């Protein structure tokens, strides 16, 4: 699969990170396989999570094919870029087509990035998740690699004015060890195990985060912040 569009986009993203002055701390990149299919299951707290997760994988010299909603592909500017980077169009009115496309990509050895919560979590906690990640992993026979991002919500998230000034915001990205799910496993139990791992990793990152969460709009209520309460 030729990648003509991806390299210049990566260069632009790197320049953007430098402009913002972000302090990005990535751990666990050795858990990304250097070949073969895999799913990245990523928490979703900001509009920058796609680019940050992709950045975390760059040391392996691999690209991530993200599953993204149809509305992005319909955009006159973003659509051609998304197709050029071979991301996967998710039409919620026809989910089977996107499932098949993702399955095909995984079986051909691609890394597919998925946000199991489907939408940005306004509470910044891990929401209830869709079972598509687990079902795809079982169908393709590939591992699921949980990826947790923290700090990106301070820059650009849903319902809060974005802050695109140079600010040296700490961003933590942890790539967990791969999780394997067998085809005969109970899907709900497998999904619960994945969610539990993502929650425990998020809490660990928050405990070690360099800035205080107390009283911050970008921090969850659980940590003394003023983000909205979780809906689930």
KEKOL-190835 format. One record per residue (C-alpha): x, y, z; residue number from 1. Coordinates in steps of 0.1 Angstrom, whole numbers, plus 5000, padded with zeros to 4 digits. Example, Ala and Ser with C-alpha at 12.3 -4.5 7.8 and 13.67 -1.06 7.14 Angstrom:
<nodes>
{xx 5123 yy 4955 zz 5078 resi 1};
{xx 5137 yy 4989 zz 5071 resi 2};
</nodes>
This chain:
<nodes>
{xx 5000 yy 5000 zz 5000 resi 1};
{xx 5016 yy 5032 zz 4988 resi 2};
{xx 5018 yy 5061 zz 5014 resi 3};
{xx 5022 yy 5094 zz 4996 resi 4};
{xx 5000 yy 5115 zz 5019 resi 5};
{xx 5010 yy 5102 zz 5053 resi 6};
{xx 5047 yy 5114 zz 5054 resi 7};
{xx 5040 yy 5151 zz 5048 resi 8};
{xx 5011 yy 5150 zz 5073 resi 9};
{xx 5035 yy 5135 zz 5099 resi 10};
{xx 5060 yy 5163 zz 5092 resi 11};
{xx 5033 yy 5189 zz 5097 resi 12};
{xx 5021 yy 5173 zz 5129 resi 13};
{xx 5056 yy 5173 zz 5143 resi 14};
{xx 5060 yy 5210 zz 5135 resi 15};
{xx 5027 yy 5216 zz 5153 resi 16};
{xx 5039 yy 5198 zz 5184 resi 17};
{xx 5070 yy 5219 zz 5184 resi 18};
{xx 5050 yy 5251 zz 5179 resi 19};
{xx 5029 yy 5242 zz 5210 resi 20};
{xx 5060 yy 5232 zz 5230 resi 21};
{xx 5043 yy 5200 zz 5242 resi 22};
{xx 5063 yy 5179 zz 5266 resi 23};
{xx 5053 yy 5144 zz 5252 resi 24};
{xx 5063 yy 5115 zz 5274 resi 25};
{xx 5058 yy 5081 zz 5256 resi 26};
{xx 5063 yy 5048 zz 5274 resi 27};
{xx 5058 yy 5013 zz 5261 resi 28};
{xx 5065 yy 5018 zz 5224 resi 29};
{xx 5083 yy 4985 zz 5225 resi 30};
{xx 5049 yy 4969 zz 5227 resi 31};
{xx 5041 yy 4979 zz 5192 resi 32};
{xx 5049 yy 4950 zz 5168 resi 33};
{xx 5073 yy 4957 zz 5140 resi 34};
{xx 5051 yy 4936 zz 5116 resi 35};
{xx 5017 yy 4920 zz 5115 resi 36};
{xx 4983 yy 4932 zz 5123 resi 37};
{xx 4973 yy 4948 zz 5157 resi 38};
{xx 4946 yy 4970 zz 5171 resi 39};
{xx 4953 yy 5001 zz 5192 resi 40};
{xx 4924 yy 5006 zz 5216 resi 41};
{xx 4928 yy 5043 zz 5226 resi 42};
{xx 4910 yy 5064 zz 5252 resi 43};
{xx 4894 yy 5096 zz 5238 resi 44};
{xx 4897 yy 5129 zz 5256 resi 45};
{xx 4905 yy 5154 zz 5229 resi 46};
{xx 4905 yy 5162 zz 5192 resi 47};
{xx 4943 yy 5156 zz 5191 resi 48};
{xx 4942 yy 5120 zz 5202 resi 49};
{xx 4945 yy 5106 zz 5166 resi 50};
{xx 4977 yy 5125 zz 5159 resi 51};
{xx 4991 yy 5118 zz 5193 resi 52};
{xx 4985 yy 5081 zz 5191 resi 53};
{xx 5000 yy 5081 zz 5156 resi 54};
{xx 5031 yy 5100 zz 5169 resi 55};
{xx 5036 yy 5074 zz 5196 resi 56};
{xx 5039 yy 5046 zz 5170 resi 57};
{xx 5064 yy 5064 zz 5148 resi 58};
{xx 5095 yy 5049 zz 5164 resi 59};
{xx 5085 yy 5015 zz 5149 resi 60};
{xx 5083 yy 5032 zz 5115 resi 61};
{xx 5047 yy 5020 zz 5111 resi 62};
{xx 5015 yy 5039 zz 5102 resi 63};
{xx 4982 yy 5036 zz 5120 resi 64};
{xx 4950 yy 5033 zz 5100 resi 65};
{xx 4924 yy 5049 zz 5121 resi 66};
{xx 4887 yy 5042 zz 5121 resi 67};
{xx 4869 yy 5075 zz 5119 resi 68};
{xx 4833 yy 5087 zz 5115 resi 69};
{xx 4819 yy 5093 zz 5080 resi 70};
{xx 4815 yy 5130 zz 5086 resi 71};
{xx 4852 yy 5135 zz 5086 resi 72};
{xx 4855 yy 5117 zz 5053 resi 73};
{xx 4827 yy 5139 zz 5039 resi 74};
{xx 4847 yy 5171 zz 5047 resi 75};
{xx 4861 yy 5187 zz 5015 resi 76};
{xx 4895 yy 5193 zz 5032 resi 77};
{xx 4899 yy 5164 zz 5056 resi 78};
{xx 4882 yy 5138 zz 5034 resi 79};
{xx 4909 yy 5135 zz 5007 resi 80};
{xx 4936 yy 5135 zz 5034 resi 81};
{xx 4918 yy 5107 zz 5053 resi 82};
{xx 4915 yy 5086 zz 5022 resi 83};
{xx 4951 yy 5093 zz 5012 resi 84};
{xx 4963 yy 5080 zz 5046 resi 85};
{xx 4941 yy 5049 zz 5041 resi 86};
{xx 4921 yy 5054 zz 5072 resi 87};
{xx 4888 yy 5035 zz 5076 resi 88};
{xx 4854 yy 5052 zz 5070 resi 89};
{xx 4829 yy 5044 zz 5098 resi 90};
{xx 4793 yy 5049 zz 5086 resi 91};
{xx 4772 yy 5042 zz 5117 resi 92};
{xx 4742 yy 5035 zz 5095 resi 93};
{xx 4761 yy 5007 zz 5078 resi 94};
{xx 4786 yy 4994 zz 5104 resi 95};
{xx 4791 yy 4961 zz 5087 resi 96};
{xx 4811 yy 4977 zz 5058 resi 97};
{xx 4835 yy 4994 zz 5081 resi 98};
{xx 4839 yy 4962 zz 5102 resi 99};
{xx 4848 yy 4943 zz 5070 resi 100};
{xx 4872 yy 4970 zz 5059 resi 101};
{xx 4890 yy 4969 zz 5093 resi 102};
{xx 4891 yy 4932 zz 5093 resi 103};
{xx 4907 yy 4932 zz 5058 resi 104};
{xx 4933 yy 4957 zz 5069 resi 105};
{xx 4942 yy 4937 zz 5100 resi 106};
{xx 4945 yy 4905 zz 5081 resi 107};
{xx 4968 yy 4922 zz 5056 resi 108};
{xx 4991 yy 4932 zz 5085 resi 109};
{xx 4981 yy 4968 zz 5093 resi 110};
{xx 4978 yy 4985 zz 5126 resi 111};
{xx 4943 yy 4998 zz 5131 resi 112};
{xx 4935 yy 5025 zz 5156 resi 113};
{xx 4901 yy 5025 zz 5173 resi 114};
{xx 4885 yy 5046 zz 5200 resi 115};
{xx 4863 yy 5021 zz 5217 resi 116};
{xx 4843 yy 5048 zz 5236 resi 117};
{xx 4833 yy 5061 zz 5201 resi 118};
{xx 4831 yy 5098 zz 5212 resi 119};
{xx 4852 yy 5121 zz 5234 resi 120};
{xx 4846 yy 5116 zz 5271 resi 121};
{xx 4836 yy 5149 zz 5285 resi 122};
{xx 4842 yy 5136 zz 5320 resi 123};
{xx 4877 yy 5125 zz 5310 resi 124};
{xx 4870 yy 5091 zz 5325 resi 125};
{xx 4868 yy 5059 zz 5305 resi 126};
{xx 4832 yy 5056 zz 5293 resi 127};
{xx 4813 yy 5024 zz 5284 resi 128};
{xx 4829 yy 5009 zz 5253 resi 129};
{xx 4817 yy 4992 zz 5221 resi 130};
{xx 4825 yy 4956 zz 5216 resi 131};
{xx 4838 yy 4961 zz 5181 resi 132};
{xx 4874 yy 4961 zz 5192 resi 133};
{xx 4872 yy 4927 zz 5208 resi 134};
{xx 4852 yy 4912 zz 5180 resi 135};
{xx 4876 yy 4925 zz 5154 resi 136};
{xx 4906 yy 4911 zz 5173 resi 137};
{xx 4889 yy 4877 zz 5176 resi 138};
{xx 4880 yy 4877 zz 5139 resi 139};
{xx 4914 yy 4887 zz 5127 resi 140};
{xx 4934 yy 4868 zz 5152 resi 141};
{xx 4954 yy 4899 zz 5163 resi 142};
{xx 4963 yy 4914 zz 5196 resi 143};
{xx 4947 yy 4945 zz 5212 resi 144};
{xx 4971 yy 4970 zz 5225 resi 145};
{xx 4955 yy 4995 zz 5250 resi 146};
{xx 4969 yy 5031 zz 5246 resi 147};
{xx 4961 yy 5057 zz 5272 resi 148};
{xx 4966 yy 5095 zz 5265 resi 149};
{xx 4965 yy 5121 zz 5292 resi 150};
{xx 4969 yy 5159 zz 5290 resi 151};
{xx 4956 yy 5165 zz 5255 resi 152};
{xx 4922 yy 5176 zz 5269 resi 153};
{xx 4940 yy 5207 zz 5282 resi 154};
{xx 4946 yy 5219 zz 5246 resi 155};
{xx 4915 yy 5210 zz 5226 resi 156};
{xx 4885 yy 5191 zz 5237 resi 157};
{xx 4847 yy 5191 zz 5233 resi 158};
{xx 4828 yy 5220 zz 5249 resi 159};
{xx 4858 yy 5239 zz 5260 resi 160};
{xx 4876 yy 5268 zz 5242 resi 161};
{xx 4908 yy 5254 zz 5226 resi 162};
{xx 4942 yy 5266 zz 5237 resi 163};
{xx 4966 yy 5266 zz 5208 resi 164};
{xx 4991 yy 5289 zz 5223 resi 165};
{xx 5026 yy 5277 zz 5231 resi 166};
{xx 5021 yy 5263 zz 5266 resi 167};
{xx 5045 yy 5234 zz 5272 resi 168};
{xx 5016 yy 5212 zz 5284 resi 169};
{xx 5027 yy 5177 zz 5296 resi 170};
{xx 5013 yy 5149 zz 5275 resi 171};
{xx 5016 yy 5113 zz 5287 resi 172};
{xx 5011 yy 5084 zz 5264 resi 173};
{xx 5013 yy 5048 zz 5277 resi 174};
{xx 5013 yy 5019 zz 5253 resi 175};
{xx 5003 yy 4988 zz 5273 resi 176};
{xx 5013 yy 4952 zz 5267 resi 177};
{xx 4992 yy 4934 zz 5240 resi 178};
{xx 4961 yy 4916 zz 5251 resi 179};
{xx 4951 yy 4884 zz 5232 resi 180};
{xx 4915 yy 4872 zz 5229 resi 181};
{xx 4905 yy 4838 zz 5217 resi 182};
{xx 4876 yy 4833 zz 5193 resi 183};
{xx 4857 yy 4812 zz 5218 resi 184};
{xx 4859 yy 4838 zz 5246 resi 185};
{xx 4829 yy 4856 zz 5259 resi 186};
{xx 4828 yy 4890 zz 5241 resi 187};
{xx 4814 yy 4909 zz 5270 resi 188};
{xx 4839 yy 4895 zz 5295 resi 189};
{xx 4868 yy 4903 zz 5271 resi 190};
{xx 4855 yy 4938 zz 5266 resi 191};
{xx 4853 yy 4942 zz 5304 resi 192};
{xx 4889 yy 4930 zz 5308 resi 193};
{xx 4900 yy 4956 zz 5282 resi 194};
{xx 4881 yy 4984 zz 5298 resi 195};
{xx 4895 yy 4975 zz 5332 resi 196};
{xx 4931 yy 4976 zz 5319 resi 197};
{xx 4924 yy 5010 zz 5303 resi 198};
{xx 4910 yy 5024 zz 5335 resi 199};
{xx 4938 yy 5011 zz 5357 resi 200};
{xx 4964 yy 5025 zz 5333 resi 201};
{xx 4947 yy 5059 zz 5332 resi 202};
{xx 4946 yy 5061 zz 5370 resi 203};
{xx 4983 yy 5052 zz 5371 resi 204};
{xx 4992 yy 5079 zz 5346 resi 205};
{xx 4971 yy 5105 zz 5366 resi 206};
{xx 4989 yy 5096 zz 5398 resi 207};
{xx 5023 yy 5103 zz 5382 resi 208};
{xx 5012 yy 5134 zz 5362 resi 209};
{xx 5035 yy 5163 zz 5369 resi 210};
{xx 5007 yy 5190 zz 5373 resi 211};
{xx 4980 yy 5191 zz 5400 resi 212};
{xx 4944 yy 5182 zz 5390 resi 213};
{xx 4929 yy 5200 zz 5419 resi 214};
{xx 4903 yy 5226 zz 5408 resi 215};
{xx 4911 yy 5222 zz 5371 resi 216};
{xx 4884 yy 5222 zz 5344 resi 217};
{xx 4905 yy 5196 zz 5325 resi 218};
{xx 4905 yy 5172 zz 5355 resi 219};
{xx 4878 yy 5147 zz 5364 resi 220};
{xx 4857 yy 5151 zz 5396 resi 221};
{xx 4873 yy 5121 zz 5410 resi 222};
{xx 4906 yy 5140 zz 5412 resi 223};
{xx 4891 yy 5173 zz 5425 resi 224};
{xx 4886 yy 5188 zz 5391 resi 225};
{xx 4855 yy 5204 zz 5377 resi 226};
{xx 4849 yy 5184 zz 5345 resi 227};
{xx 4813 yy 5171 zz 5341 resi 228};
{xx 4803 yy 5140 zz 5360 resi 229};
{xx 4805 yy 5107 zz 5341 resi 230};
{xx 4772 yy 5097 zz 5324 resi 231};
{xx 4778 yy 5060 zz 5330 resi 232};
</nodes>
